[in-house]
């Protein structure tokens, strides 16, 4: 629920045009708070994932780093990275355990076909929605077939989730791929 609830905050900050001087320190403070919570279990429900994980700290760290790299001039890579993690991984965490499907363990972490499929589909839908939004606002975006590559990369990285490292790798890789592949998209204007 932390993943899913956090993602829309970035979109809200974008819509409200929250300045970098507010967004970056706020994200850093939330990351510090999650690290303290991880250590002292002030709000145990936030850390209740059934395994030893630094995921909440890594998630906050990835959001903070994305804001430092791109905010506010390039909000789309931030939104892509955070929303793929929020919606895709968040849904995978809900659907995977709830539905019967083939399961496997990778680096000590349980995975399922249902969860992995949910991650891939929702990641692609998020990226497609952001691509449409980018096109409507004249911003560069990867071509739609390239979005398949980005969603596939995010889904593959989500498989490597030991200690919650996917909470760092998925948002960062998604944002970096979005940014780099948007810059090479033909016929789209570049923004600073």
HUMO-V397647 format. One record per backbone hydrogen bond with DSSP energy under -1.0 kcal/mol. NH is the residue of the N-H (numbers start at 1). CO is the residue of the C=O. If there is no record, write none. Layout:
# HUMO-V397647
[[NH,CO] [NH,CO]]
This chain:
# HUMO-V397647
[[5,1] [6,2] [7,3] [9,6] [10,7] [12,8] [13,9] [14,10] [15,11] [16,12] [18,13] [22,19] [23,19] [24,20] [26,22] [27,23] [28,24] [29,25] [30,26] [31,27] [32,28] [33,29] [34,30] [35,31] [36,32] [37,33] [38,34] [39,35] [40,36] [41,37] [46,43] [49,47] [54,163] [58,54] [59,55] [60,56] [61,57] [62,58] [63,59] [64,60] [65,61] [66,62] [67,63] [68,64] [69,65] [70,66] [71,67] [74,70] [79,75] [80,76] [81,77] [82,78] [83,79] [84,80] [85,81] [86,82] [87,83] [88,84] [89,84] [90,85] [91,87] [92,88] [93,89] [95,91] [96,92] [99,95] [104,111] [106,109] [109,106] [111,104] [113,102] [116,112] [117,113] [118,114] [119,115] [120,116] [121,117] [122,118] [123,119] [124,120] [125,121] [126,122] [127,123] [128,124] [129,125] [130,126] [131,127] [132,128] [133,129] [134,130] [135,131] [136,132] [137,133] [139,134] [147,143] [150,146] [151,147] [152,148] [153,149] [154,150] [155,151] [156,152] [157,153] [158,154] [161,159] [164,161] [165,162] [167,164] [168,165] [169,165] [170,166] [172,168] [173,169] [174,170] [175,171] [176,172] [177,173] [178,174] [179,175] [180,176] [181,177] [182,178] [183,179] [185,182] [188,185]]
